[in-house]
């Protein structure tokens, strides 16, 4: 009986650098039995996020790594089908770290939130109303302190996080300049997301000149997902008291040993600038505030998003690799 | 008549890197005549500060550079001998950017503060009650947010700024570990300034091991005046949410092109850490608060300081070089 089986994507080898499809395999196991206080969640959407690379890297990172043989840790969104916890009823929609699998026996600590926006698609809770939107919200508002009239630069500007950063910065009255790869992404930044300008770094031999042209008053805030050459060019153009949020370092092929580059200390000193790493998980007590604001902007048509939905759990293993190749057209989600 | 002459140390060549005595020369000119709103200040003490290197470098820095032929910009402390400004009376003690000279015609904007601690030596207004003490005060309290029980690491820990940072951190209840060069400085950190431990980086082949030994609970805050290898070793041992104040980059032989090193972005992200450059001049509205607190701690015997006073304006030209050689035994001051 098919409905009693649970399909899981598990880690079958420890990747070096970017994880490939072959680092994962699919297995079928029995439906889990929930313990006291737990809920059974039937996942409808699985997420692929850049952070997952960190969860399986050989070096310790933010959280304990996923071990070979374990079901891949992942965000997913689904429906409660059984509950031994009075806080959750059958039929509740929930989002959290339920893994790449059809069904999950979930402890309360794994639940990020109950999804309570019935007018909006459940899949949004993995993107613009989930980790991506909240990352944009906290990174921009708490780390960068955007003020009306100031210039905000965003890298990976057409991505799920970047596009939310840029649009929220526009809502806050900033001048927003995006950096993205390829003419289609640049077009999307300007036409769909309403940026003041966008730079195609792949077609721009002189990033300094491009930034000078599009940021005539310098750069007050920088939301960076890349590190490397793009980061360095932006840094050269920051204003006094600029703020730089480190959200990701997508440009690095590997993390160990540390990548080499120009040391920022002297420049941070002369510009009295601040460079700060942040993680969305440090803002747990503010998740509902963030989702409420983001959902409000979506309903008003002021915050647009794109989803790139792949069908079937079989598309999960190759999804992280796809994130880093840059050829997805929105938040990468697997429908199961 | 000697008393009508004004001796000035002027910039006679643009130094590359650290300024040497030969980049300056002494001249005698007529006593300046003050204009409306100005005061005539008779300098008693001239200062030598690392920041002066930045003021004469070829690249633009914080402030307009000193041009060849001009009297060297410097902090000094003296007495008002003539006033055409109702806010200042003859006999007032003042500290500010009056230059390396005997007498200065001073506009109000050049005055940092009226010295109003008659029970304390005037020379302190160039050190622990001047730029050095205030730099420690603002960098530690505003940038690093020290909390009781947390571990604070200070580089150039026996210097005029570093020793004040470490002592104020002790007053705030922190565990304080200093990094300094040579056994005498290390002794001073522990015996005079009351640090919990100090590391002689010149005699320590493995800084990582030394930091691990002296900072068993990791490092929560780092006040850095060095950049380079010391900075990198401290960074490797920071805790989650660590804060790093960039006060100076004494380890760089030159500033252009940017020094290369390990990129901090990934580490700042994983540790959710903040690296911030700061300048004391951004805190002007808080100068009196700082001096009042610092003077209070001095009077209570909780904030100790050292002065290395050189006699005569002839010792000014070689003083910046001496700062970088590290062989001075306290705040370097020239008595004129």
Interface residues (C-beta under 8 A of the other chain):
Chain A: X61 X62 X224 X227 X231 X246 X247 X248 X249 X252 X255 X257 X258 X259 X260 X261 X262 X263 X264 X265 X266 X267 X268 X269 X270 X271 X272 X273 X274 X275 X276 X277 X278 X279 X282
Chain B: X54 X61 X62 X224 X227 X231 X246 X247 X248 X249 X252 X255 X257 X258 X259 X260 X261 X262 X263 X264 X265 X266 X267 X268 X269 X270 X271 X272 X273 X274 X275 X276 X277 X278 X279 X282
